[in-house]
Amino acid sequence: MLQSLSIRNVVLIDKLDLDFNRGLSVLTGETGAGKSILLDSLGLVLGNRAETSLIRFGEDKLSVTAVFDLPDKSDPLWSVLNENELEAEEELIIKRTLTRDGKSKIFVNDQAVSLKLLKDIGKYLVEVHGQFDNQGLLNPANHLSVLDAYGNYPQLTLSVEEAFQTYKSAKRQRIKAEEDIAKAKQDEENLRHWVKELEAAGTYAGEEAELSARRAELMNAEKIIENLSYAYNVLTQGSDVQSALRHAQSALDKAASHVEGKYDEIIAALDRALIEASEAISQIEAASENISMNTNELENIESRLFMLKGLARKHQVSVEDLPQVLADFQGRLSTIEFGEEGIENLRKAEQNARLNYLKSANELSAARIKAAAELDKSVMRELPPLKMEKARFVTQINKNDEAAWNENGFDAVAFTVATNPNSPQGPINKIASGGELARFMLALKVNLAQSSSVSAMIFDEVDAGVGGATAQAVGERLARLAQGVQVMVVTHSPQVASRGNNHFKVEKSTVDNVTTTNVRELSENERCEEIARMLAGEVITDEARAAANVLINCRTA
């Protein structure tokens, strides 16, 4: 709900701070006092367009701050906040400023946000119903979700959503398989040639690295042999390393005979060194014998590398990837040879998924038809007291073409009205006049209150053009609606005003040629006087005061 609203420098409002409570709040005042300014100010923090004409004359900047209680964590508003990493606990503080140069800043809990995000947040906070409202219930795009919320069958909607996703996935797989096989058939001749060519090449992973290493060895064979020979000669000629190690062993053995065990580690190290030296000499000798000077082998390797790189360029891959390319081509050929059977299986899976989706969608559609009938009856019961006894409200449900099926099923839902017995049903926002529209909205909202996603609703002159018993019926319904959500109503009707739990009066005053609008909450005595004014006009009589008391007492009775 809306806790408070702070307005600075908006049109005729200089400085205004208002606190709101639950239940029904009424705003009254003389025509032209500035009630619309209050709604314009609230609209700014809900994402409405900001125009510099709203800035108070003589000022450079306006600001509006609204504080809202946050709903419980299951409310969809929390998803918007979390997705956009907006920190919040129990309150949501929205502040919007606008300067003369047209620059606007928006903050939600001290975090800067875009206008689009503010609109997304605002639609979960407050619904405004007036003669020019084109959101919420007046937008046909919302009618299906409104009916589902009223019908309260979450398992059915979830089942349809899951069935549609399964059907969409199966259809996507079948289409892709058909496209793959069609493309493969177009390339079949080339594929067979490429497979034959790659199979003949017989390459394998790591071959290029092996060939490159062997090529480097062959190209440097002479230098390798020269260095190996030098190493062999150093170890076996002149001061023979093996001979030196044996002499050292013999000397240590003699020394050790005089000191038992003292030189065992040294003797063991010499033993290891002699073994390693002998092994190194043997390996150098073997390596020298294995070095090839065969120029034919080098030419063959270079020819092989040239061929492999040519194939890699042809298929625009690396040599290392050629085996995978062959496997891919073989797989595409298999698709041609065995693909029809696989596609038939995919078609069957798609058909089963489609049938399952249709089953779930039909169950959901039946539930919607039942809910629509209940809603229509409930709304029609509300219309006669609202002086609309000749009007008809019908929730139309039509089946969309298959191209329009989606996760919400195949139904198209629209709220339609006819204001006269012989008039055709039509869109609610096209058929009803301003006053009728507001009363239709009220009749709907009274029945949809429990399923509404907002915690505050505003009705702007919902009583326009009605009086007496009809105005009293409007007030009764607003009061009933306010039992579930916070409701604010701008009214000229004393019958409606008397139903309020809280009463605000909008007043305009002029001092030193400066006009200012102010809003204040009325006490019980002041309420009685204001309702008497609404009944009697400029001159308030005792009879008007008595009638005002009767209206207020009827509310509390």
N, C-alpha and C positions, 0 to 999 in steps of 0.2 A: 504494500500500500504506500501511498504518498504520505510521508511524514511532514515535510515542510517545503516551502517555496520562498525563495528570496529573490527579489527583483530590484534591479538598479537601472534607472534611466531608460525605461521602455515607454515610449510615447508620452502619455500623461502621468505615468508613475515615476515619482522621484526615488523613493526608497520604500520598500514594502517587504515585511517578513510575516509569513503566515504559517501557522501550525494546523495540521489536519488530524482528524480522528477517524476511527472506523465508522461504519454505518452510512447514513445518508446526510450529505452536506448540501445545503441549498445556498445559492448566491442570488440575491435580489438587488434591485436598484432601479432608479429612473432610467428610461431609455436614453442612451447616449452617455451614461455615467462612466462607462469604460469596462463593462463586463467582458467584452470581446478581447480587450487588452490582456486580461488575466489568462484567457485561453491561448492567445498568441504567445504569451510568455512561456506557458507550459509547453506549447508546441515546439519552442526552440530547443528545449532539453529532450524532446522526443524525436528530434531529427528533421523538423520542418525547415523549409527554406528561410534563411535569414536575410532580411533586406535592411539597408541602412536607413530607410524611412521609419523604422521602428525606434531608432535612437532619439531620445528626448531632445527637443530643441535646446540648443546652447551647450549640449554635452558632446564629447568626442567618443564615448564608448558606453555600451550597455553590457550588462551581465545578468544571467539568470542561473540560480543554483537550486537544484531539487534534491531532496534526500528521500530515498525509498527504503522501506523494509524489504529484505530479500526473502523470497519464498524458500520452502525446504529444498534439499539437495536433489530431489527427484524432478523438479521443475525444469523444463527445457531451457530456461534462461541460463542455467548454470553451464550447459554445454557451450553456449555462445561465449560466456566469460572464460571458461577453461580453454577453449580452442584458441582464443586470442590472448591468453596468458594475462588476464586481468585479475588482479588480486582482490578478493572480497571476503568478508566474514558475515556480518549481520546486516550491514547497510550498503547501499549503493549511492554514492554522491556524484551527481552529474553537474558539471559547470560549463556554461557556454558564454563566450564573450564575442562582441562584434564591434569593430572600430569604424570610424567614418570612411576610411579608405577601403572598406569591404573585407578586411581580413578578419577571419573568424577562428577562434581556438576552442577546442572541445576537450574536456578532461573527465575521465571516469575514475573515481577514487585516486585522483592526482596523476593519472596516467593519460598522456595525450592519445586520442583516438581519431579515426576518420569519421566523416559524416555518414558514410555508408554503414560503418559499424554501429554508430549511434542509432541509426534507424533500425538496425537489426535488434538492438537491445530494447529500444523504445516500444516496439510492437509487442514485447512480452510484459510491459509494465502497465500501460494505460491504453484503453480504447476510447476514442472520441467519436460520439455520434451526433451529427448535426445535419443541417440541410445540404451541406456540400461535402459530406464525408464520402470517400470512395475507397476506403480500406475495409479491412475486417469482413463483416458479413455482406457488405455490398460488393465485394470482389468475388465473382463466380469461381475464381481459382481456389478460393478457400472453402467453398461449400462442402466438398467431399470430406475434408479433414474435420470440419465442424460436425457433420453428421456422424462420422465415425466416433468422435469424442462423445457425442450425445448418446450414441448406441452402446458405447462401452463394451466392445468385443475385441480386446487387444490380441487374444490368441488367434482369432481369425485373420486379422490384418497381418500378424507376424507370419502365419502359415502361408498366406498369399505372397508376401514379400520373399520368403525363402524359396517357394516353388517357382517364382518368376526368375530368381537368380539362377536356379538350377536349369530351368528351361533356356534362359539366355546363354548360359555357359555351353549347354549341349548344342544349341543352334550355332554358336560361334565355332565350336570344334568341327561340326559337320561342314560348315561353309569353308573353313580353312582347308580341311581335307580335300574337298572338291576342287578348290582353287589349286592346291598343290598337285593333285593328280592331273588336272587340266594343263598346268604349266609343264609338268613332267612329260606329258604326251607330246606337247609342242617341241620339247627338247630331246625326245627319245633318240633320234638318230645321232645327235651330237653326244648324248650321254653314253651311248654304246661305244662310240669312237673313243671318247675320253677314258672310259673304264678300260678298254682294251689297251690303250696307250700307257696308262698308269700301271696296269697290271704287268705289262711287258717291262716297264722300267724297274719294277720290283724294289722300289726304295723302301726304307724302313726308318723309324725314328732314330736319330743319332748318326745316320750314315754320313751326312755332310761333315760333321765334326771329325769322324774317323778318317774320312778321305783327306780332309784338310791337314790332319796331323801326319798322316802317312806321306802326303805330298811334301810337307815341310821337311820331313826326315830324308826323303829321297833327294830333294834339292840341296841339302846340306850334308850328304853322305860323306864326301871327302874330308870335310872339316871334322865331322864326328869321329871318323876312323883315326884321323891324325891325333885327336885329343885322347881317344881311348888308348891308342898305342903309347902315347907319352905316359899316361897314368900307369899302364902295365909295366913299362920299362922302369919307371921310378920305384915301383914296388918290388921288382924282381931282379934288377941288375945293380951292380955296384954295391952299395951298402944295403944288402938284402934285408928288408923289413922283417921277414919271417926268421931269418938267421939271427938278426939282432935280438928279436924277442926271445928266441931259444937260449941265446947266451945269457940274457938277463934272467931267465928262469933258472938256469943252472947256478948262477951266482947267488940268487936268492935262496935256492935250495940248500946251498952250502952254509949260508949265513943262518938259516932257520934251524940247522942241526944243532946250533949252539944255544939257541933261545927258543924253546919248544912253543910253537903256536903263535909266536909274536908277529911273524910276517905272512900269516896265512891269507889275509885279505889281499896283500900285494901280489902274492903268487897266483891267487884266484883271478885277479884282474888281468895279469899277464896271460893266463890261460885263455880268458875271454878275448883278449886282444889278438892272440895268435889265431884263434878260431875265426874271428871276424875278418882279419887280414887275409886269411886263406880263402874265405868265402868271397871277399871283394875281388881278389885276383881271378878267381874262377868265373865270376859274373862278368868282369871286364873282358875276359877272354871269349866268353860265350857271346857277349854283345858285339864284339868286333866281328865275329864270324857271321852274325845275323844281319849286319849292315849290308844293304843291297845297293849296287851301283847300276842296277838295271834301268836303262833309259826308256825301254819299252813300257815298263810298269808305270813310270812317271807320266808318260804320254797317255796311257790308258786311264790313269786317275784323273788327269786334267780333262780328258775327253768326257769322262763320267760326270765330273763336276759341272762342266759346261752344259751337258744335256739336262741335268737335274735343275740347274738354275733357269734354263730355258723353259722347262715345264712349269716352274714356280712363277715365272713372269707371265706365262700364258694364262694361268689361273689366278694371278694376282695374289699370291700367297708366298710364304717363305718355303724353302726346301723342306724344313722341318715339318711343315703342315701338309705336305703332299699325301702322306698316308691317310690323314683325316679327310682330305678332299676326295680321295678314292672311295673311302667308306661312305661319304655323303652321296656321291654319285651312284654307288651300288644301292644305297637305301632308296634313292629316288626311282631307280629302275624297279626295285622291289615293290614300290608303291604302285607302279604301273601294272606289274604282273599280279600282285595280290591285293591292290588297293580297293577294288570294287567291293570285295567282301568286307573290308574294314569300314568303308563308307556306308554300306548297308547296315552294319551294326550301329554306326553313329546315327543313322537315320532312325533306327528303331529306338535308340536311347532318347533322341530328340522328341520323337512322337510320344513316348511314355511320359517324358517331362512335361510336354504340352498338355497331355490329358490330365496329369496331376495338377498342373496350374489351373486348368479349366474347372476341375472339381473344386479346388479351394476357392477360386474366384466366384463360382456359382454359389457356394455356401456363404461367402461374404456378401454377395449381391442380395441373397435372400434375407440376410440379417439387416442389410441396409434398407430394403423395402419395408421390413417390419418396423425398424426404427423411424423411417420417414413417415409412416402412417401414424405412429404414436406422436411424433413431433407435430405433424399437421393438425391432429385433433387438439393437442395442447395449445397450439398457437391460435387456432380458430376459437377456442373457449375464451381466449383473452381479448378477442377483437370486439365483440358487441359492447362491453363496458367502455371500450375506448372509442365509441361512436363510429365503429367500422363494421357494423353488423352485416352489411352487404358485401363486404370484401371476402375474398377467398385466398387462402395461402396453401400452396401445393409444392411439395418437394418432388421435383421431376428426376427420375433416374432412367437414363438411356444407356444402351450398350454401345461402346465405342467400336470403330473398325479395328481389325486386328493390328494394324500399324500403330495404333495408339495404346495398345495394351502395355501396362507397366507394372511396377511393384505394388501399386495400389489397386490392381484388378482391372476390370474392363468397363467399370461404370463411369458415366459422366453425370454429376450431380449438380442441380441448379435449384435455388429457391426462387419460386415464381409467385406473382400475385395478380389478382384481378380485383379492381376496386369497385366494379359494378357487375350486377348479375349477368349481363349480356356481353361483357368485355372478355376478350381472350386473355389467357394467362401470359404473362411476360416477365422479363427480368425485373427484380425488385427495385433496382435503382433507375429503371427506365419508365416504369409504369406509375409508381407512387409519387405524389407531390411532396413538397418539403415536410409539411406537418404530418401527412400520412406516413411518410418514410420513417420519421422519428418514432411514431407510435408502433409501426411494424417492428422496428428495431427493438423497442421496449418489450413488445410481446414475445419476440424471439429470445431476447436476452433473459427474460424472466425464466424461460424454460431451459436455456443453455447455461445458466449461471454455474451449475455444478461442474460443467465440463469446460469452462472457460480457462484459458491459459494466462489471463491477466488478473491482477489483483485490484485494479481500479478502473472504473468506467465513468465517462463524463457525457452527459446528455445536454446538448445546447438547445434550449427552448423546445423541449419535447412536447410541451403543452400548447404550441403555437396554434391559434385558430380554434381552440376548444375552451369550454368553461363548464361551470356547474358540475353535474354528476360525472361528465367525461373527465374533467380535470381532476375530480376526486379519485376516479378510477386510475388515472395516470399516477397520482401520488401514492395510492395504495400499492401499485405494482413496483414503483421505484423503491418504496420502503421494503417490500418483500425481496426485491433483488439485492438490496443493501444488507440483507441478513447473511449473504454469502460472500459478497465482495464490497469493497469501498465504492460508493457511488457519489458523484457530484452532479448537480443539475443547476443550470442557469434557467431561471424561471420568472415569469410575470404572473403566475397563477397563485393566489393565496391558498387554494386547496392543496397544491403541490408543496408550497413553502411550509405549510403547517405540518407536513409529514417529516420534516428534517430532524435529525438528531443534533445537527449543528447548523447554525444559520449565520451567513456572512452577508454583510451589506456593502455594496459598491457605491461610493459617493464621489461626487466631483465638486471641487470648490475652486474659487478664483480669488487670489490675493495679490494686489499690486499688478494686475493684468497678467498674472501667471496662473495658469489653470493646472490643477493637480488632481489625479484620481487616487483615492485611498480605499482600502478594504479593511473592515474590522468585524470581529465576531461579536454577535449580539447576545446580551443577557436575556433571560426569560421575559422580563418586562419589556425590553427593547424589541424582542421578537413580536410580542403582542402588538406593539405600536406599529411596527413595520407591516405586519399582515393586515392591520386595520387600514393603513395607508393604501395598501394594494386593493382593499375592498372598496374604500370610500373615495380615494383620489386625494386631491390636495388638501381638502378640509376634512380632518378626521373627526367623526362624530362618536358619541357614546355608544350608539347602536353598532357602529363599525367595530368598536373595541369589544363589545359584547359578542359580536359574531366571530371576531378573531379568537376570543377565548374559547368559544364553542368548537372551532376548528382544531385548536391546539389540544383541547381536552378530549376531543374525539380521537385524536392520534394516540393519546396516552391511555385511553379507556380500555 
